[in-house]
Amino acid sequence: MSMFGDSAYEVLGLEVGASRADVQAAYNRGLKAAQRDRELRDRLSLARNALSRPRERQVAELLTPLPGALPSNASSELLAEARRHMSHVAPLMPDPASFAPPTD
């Protein structure tokens, strides 16, 4: 999927953690919209296949960009959980709290 610069989630228009049923539904919607676009149909198929395999799904989750900022109502508990998760997944990634909007 990275050949196009999009993660499998982005190609299907889904958020990280989408269910298998959501993946299939997004794939079906995409196929209807891309009837004559072979390249897009191929991208949709690759995305669906990637999210159907546990290891490839993990990679897709890592390749999906984080939101630009955490919600303004993000609790300290949410931030602590994000820090713990990020330390296991990508120790070289910046602290998720650094994505919070500046407070004046």
N, C-alpha and C positions, 0 to 999 in steps of 0.2 A: 504494500500500500504506500510505502514511503516514496515510491517512484513518482507519485503525483504530489507529494508534500502533505497529504491528508491521511489521518488515521482512519481505520475502519469505521470508528464511531462517527467521524465527520462525514465520510462518504455517505453513510446511511442516515445522517441527521439525527443521531441518537446521543444521549448522555452516557458517560461511563457507568457501567453497572446495569445497563438495560437487560431485560430478561430475554430468553431465547425467543419467546413469542413476539416480543417487541422487535427483535432483530428480523424475524421472518416477515412481520407485517411491514416494516420499513423497506425491506428488500422487494416485497410484492408491489408496494406503492411506487418504488423507484423504477421497477421494470415497466409499469404502465406508463410512466412519464417519459421513459427513454426507449420507446418502441423502435425508433429508427436510428438510435445512437449506439452503435456497437461498442464504442470505447466506454461509454458510461455503463452499459450493461455488463461489460467485463469488469469494470471497477466495482460495481455493485456485487457481482458474484464473488470477487476476491474478498470484499469486505465481509460478506455473509459467511464465507468459508472461514475467514480468520476468526470471527467471533464465535464460531461453532467449535473451535479447538481450544482447550484450556490454555495451553502454552502461548499460542498466538494471540489469544484474548488478553493475556497479561502484557504482552508486548504492545498491543494496541492501546491498552490503558496507559502505559508509560509514554506512548507517543502522542496521546491526546493532550493538547495544551490545557493548562490550568486557566480558570477564569482570570481576568485582569486584576481583580481584587476580590477579597472575601466580602460577603455582605456586611453592611454596617452594623447589623445586629448579631454578628458572629460572637458567640460566647467564648470565654476563656477555655471552657471545657472542649469546645469544638477546635480551637486553635491547638490545644495540647494534644488532642487526638490526631490532628493533621501532622503535627511535629513528630509524634511517635511513628505514624505510618510512613512519612517521608524518610525518617532515619533508617527504616528497614528496606524501603524500596529503592531509594536513590540517595545515598549518603552525600553525594556531591551537589545535590540540588539546594537552592537557597531555602532558608526557613520560611514556611508558609506565611508566618506573621509579617514577613517583609512585603507581602502582596496587599496588605491592608491599606486602605486609603489613609493619607496623612491626617492627623488630628491637629486642629489649630487651637 
